[in-house]
Structures are given as C-alpha cells and as structure tokens.
C-alpha cells in the first residue's frame, strides 16, 4: 500500500468532553474527521453517528465491488440522514449536528474529499501547505467577500458560527474536491480545535519535520494544547509513501 496514516485526538484544556470523532481505514482508503456541534445537544453522538455511517457506506460499496471513491458524497449524505433519524427518535438530541471532512485515496494517483462544515483538509506538497476545503462559516463568507481578513476571521466573535453542517436539514450540500496525488504528499484532516489556535505557517513547519507521521500528529496536538487548547483537537495524517 502506498499510504500510511497516523491519528491523535485530545479533549483540550477547557471542554468537559471530546465531541470529535475520527475514522482511519487504510484498507478502504477512507479517512474522516467529524466535529460535533459544541453547545448543542449530543454533539458527540452526532459526530460518532457520522463516522460510523460513512464507514458502513464505504464498507458496503467495497463489498459490492464499487470503489468508495464513487460514493464519498453519498456516504456523507447518508450520515446526515442517520443523524436526523436518531434525533427524531430521541427529542433530547434534537438540534445535534456535526461537521465532516472525508478523504478517499483509492489508489496511488488520485484523491477525493467530501466536506461539510469547518473541519479542514490540507495538502502538504514539496514543503508547500495548501488548504483544500473551504470553511462553511459566516466569517469565511466575509473573508471571501473581502469584508474580513483571515486574521480578523480567526479572532471574530462569530468565528464558530457554521453555515452548513450535518444534522440540521433534510438536504445537505456536500463539497466534493478531486485531485491527483504524488509520492511525498501528506494530507491533514483536522477539527477546528487545531486551526483556531495554530496558523498555516505553524502547521507547515510541524508537518515538514523529518519525524515519523505519528510524531508529527502528536506535535500538532501538543502545539494546540500549548496555545491554550480551548476546544477538542483531532488530527488525521495520511501520507503517500515514496
């Protein structure tokens, strides 16, 4: 297999529990991070349902001979439906929701990302770090309009206001991004507990270290904790081995 993966998650220094969930299935070429909506009912349940459903849908596709690459967006939409169904069964969970960023690497030449919310996917290539996904937040809509700068968005009081999540509407728009892979590529999937406190320069410096993939994942978590750790922090690293 041309891919290696490492993952870490931490509750952080402020939150009472970890509402993030992750999925790492190198055998399927499927990886995901989901961040349950903080301050809402059962965010940890929503994120767990999301990754479990995505795993089930991709397992089903693989068993039927269909590549998970072809069902990425459908798997995220199925996760949305599963969260809504669970909330309907239990009124205490009404209003729960989650982000989801899913990476599919079916072979050694291409990738697909299915994305909803503000958990992010990055690609480190040739020492250059690029954010692949677009945050579905109010502040980043203002950045795209030129109303706010990136730094202004990071510090804005509405920084955590999401405009698109799983579990709130029957129909959800899923961003799908395709690209080619190269040996040496490193993908980062993460919850906003990482990116809210570490800028892209810091992320690039850590990811570019000649350390093991697991050591780099651990270093990202430590850096976020050292920066205050105000939220749950989840990191999934996926590397295309030369």
C-alpha positions in Angstrom: 0.0 0.0 0.0 1.4 3.4 -0.9 -0.3 5.1 2.0 0.5 5.5 5.7 -1.7 7.1 8.4 -1.5 8.4 11.9 -4.1 10.0 14.2 -4.5 11.7 17.5 -7.4 13.3 19.4 -7.5 15.3 22.6 -10.3 16.8 24.7 -8.2 20.0 25.1 -7.9 22.1 28.3 -11.4 23.6 28.5 -14.1 21.3 27.2 -15.5 18.7 29.6 -15.7 16.0 26.9 -14.5 15.2 23.4 -17.2 15.7 20.8 -14.8 14.9 17.9 -14.8 11.6 16.1 -12.4 10.2 13.5 -12.2 7.3 11.0 -9.0 5.7 9.8 -9.4 2.8 7.4 -6.3 2.4 5.3 -7.7 -0.9 4.0 -10.5 1.0 2.4 -8.6 4.2 1.7 -11.1 6.1 3.8 -10.3 8.7 6.5 -12.6 11.2 8.2 -12.8 13.8 10.9 -16.1 14.9 12.4 -16.6 17.7 15.0 -19.9 17.6 17.0 -21.5 20.9 17.4 -20.4 22.4 20.7 -23.2 23.9 22.8 -25.8 21.8 21.1 -27.5 18.6 22.2 -25.3 15.5 22.0 -22.6 16.7 19.6 -20.5 13.7 20.5 -23.4 11.5 19.4 -23.8 13.3 16.1 -20.1 13.0 15.2 -20.0 9.3 16.2 -23.0 8.6 14.0 -21.4 10.4 11.1 -18.2 8.5 11.1 -20.0 5.2 11.7 -22.3 5.7 8.8 -19.5 6.8 6.5 -17.6 3.7 7.4 -20.7 1.5 6.8 -21.4 3.0 3.5 -17.9 2.7 2.2 -17.6 -0.9 3.5 -20.9 -1.7 1.7 -19.6 -0.2 -1.6 -16.3 -2.1 -1.3 -18.2 -5.4 -0.6 -20.3 -4.8 -3.8 -17.2 -4.1 -5.9 -17.8 -0.4 -6.1 -15.0 2.0 -5.1 -15.5 4.2 -2.0 -14.3 7.0 -4.3 -17.6 6.8 -6.1 -19.8 7.0 -3.0 -18.0 9.7 -1.0 -20.7 12.3 -1.2 -23.5 9.8 -0.9 -21.9 8.5 2.3 -21.8 12.0 3.8 -25.5 12.5 2.8 -26.3 9.1 4.4 -24.6 10.3 7.6 -26.8 13.4 7.5 -30.0 11.3 7.2 -28.8 9.0 10.1 -28.3 11.9 12.4 -31.7 13.3 11.7 -33.3 9.9 12.2 -31.6 9.5 15.6 -32.7 12.9 16.7 -36.2 12.1 15.7 -36.2 9.1 17.9 -34.8 11.0 20.9 -36.1 14.5 21.5 -33.2 15.2 23.9 -30.9 15.0 20.8 -32.9 17.5 18.7 -30.6 20.1 17.3 -27.4 18.0 17.4 -25.1 18.3 14.4 -21.6 17.8 13.2 -19.0 18.7 10.6 -17.5 16.0 8.3 -14.4 16.0 6.2 -13.7 12.8 4.4 -10.6 11.8 2.4 -10.7 8.9 -0.1 -7.4 7.6 -1.5 -8.5 4.6 -3.7 -5.1 4.2 -5.4 -1.7 5.9 -5.7 -2.7 8.5 -8.3 -5.9 10.4 -7.1 -7.8 11.6 -4.1 -11.4 12.8 -3.4 -12.6 14.9 -0.5 -16.2 15.2 0.6 -16.7 18.1 3.0 -19.3 19.8 5.1 -18.6 22.4 7.9 -15.3 23.8 9.2 -13.2 20.8 9.8 -10.4 21.2 7.3 -8.4 19.2 4.8 -4.9 20.3 3.9 -2.3 19.0 1.5 1.5 19.4 2.1 3.4 19.0 -1.2 7.0 20.0 -1.7 7.1 21.9 1.6 4.1 24.0 0.5 0.9 23.7 2.5 -2.5 24.3 0.9 -6.0 24.3 2.4 -8.1 22.2 0.1 -11.5 22.6 1.8 -13.5 25.8 2.2 -14.9 26.6 5.7 -18.7 26.7 5.8 -18.7 29.6 8.4 -20.1 33.1 8.5 -16.7 34.6 9.0 -15.2 32.9 6.0 -18.0 34.1 3.8 -17.0 37.6 4.9 -13.4 36.8 4.0 -14.3 35.6 0.5 -16.3 38.9 0.1 -13.3 40.9 1.2 -15.0 42.2 4.4 -12.7 40.4 6.8 -9.1 39.3 6.7 -8.0 35.8 7.6 -6.6 37.1 10.9 -9.8 39.1 11.5 -11.9 36.0 10.9 -9.8 34.0 13.4 -10.4 36.4 16.2 -14.0 37.4 15.3 -16.7 36.7 17.9 -18.7 34.8 15.3 -15.8 32.7 14.2 -17.6 29.5 15.2 -20.9 30.2 13.5 -21.4 27.5 10.9 -23.5 28.0 7.8 -23.6 24.3 6.8 -23.5 21.1 8.9 -24.8 17.6 9.1 -28.0 17.0 11.1 -30.0 20.2 10.7 -31.6 20.0 7.3 -33.0 17.1 5.2 -30.9 18.1 2.2 -27.3 19.0 2.7 -24.9 20.3 0.0 -21.6 18.3 0.1 -18.5 19.9 -1.4 -16.5 17.3 -3.5 -12.9 18.1 -4.4 -10.9 15.8 -6.6 -7.1 15.9 -7.3 -4.0 13.9 -8.2 -1.6 12.6 -5.7 2.2 12.3 -5.8 4.7 10.4 -3.7 5.6 12.5 -0.7 2.2 14.1 -0.3 0.9 14.5 3.2 -2.8 15.1 3.9 -4.0 16.7 7.1 -7.6 16.3 8.3 -8.4 18.2 11.5 -11.1 19.7 13.6 -11.1 23.5 14.2 -9.6 22.9 17.7 -6.3 22.8 15.8 -6.8 25.6 13.2 -8.4 28.1 15.6 -5.2 28.4 17.5 -2.4 27.5 15.0 -1.9 29.4 11.8 -0.9 27.7 8.5 2.7 28.6 8.9 2.9 26.7 12.1 1.1 23.7 10.6 3.5 23.7 7.7 6.6 23.8 9.9 5.4 20.8 12.0 4.2 18.8 9.0 7.5 19.4 7.2 9.6 17.8 10.0 11.6 14.7 9.2 9.8 12.9 12.0 7.5 9.9 11.8 3.9 10.5 10.9 2.8 9.7 14.4 5.4 12.1 15.9 4.1 14.9 13.7 0.5 14.2 14.7 1.5 14.3 18.4 3.4 17.5 17.8 0.4 19.2 16.3 -1.7 18.2 19.3 0.9 19.5 21.7 1.2 22.8 19.9 -2.6 23.3 20.1 -2.5 22.5 23.8 0.4 24.9 24.4 -1.7 27.6 22.6 -4.4 27.1 25.2 -6.4 24.1 23.9 -9.8 25.8 24.1 -11.5 23.2 22.1 -11.3 19.5 21.2 -8.4 18.7 18.9 -8.4 16.0 16.3 -5.7 15.2 13.7 -5.5 12.6 11.0 -2.4 12.5 8.8 -2.3 10.4 5.6 1.0 10.2 3.7 1.7 8.9 0.1 4.8 6.9 0.7 7.5 7.4 -2.0 
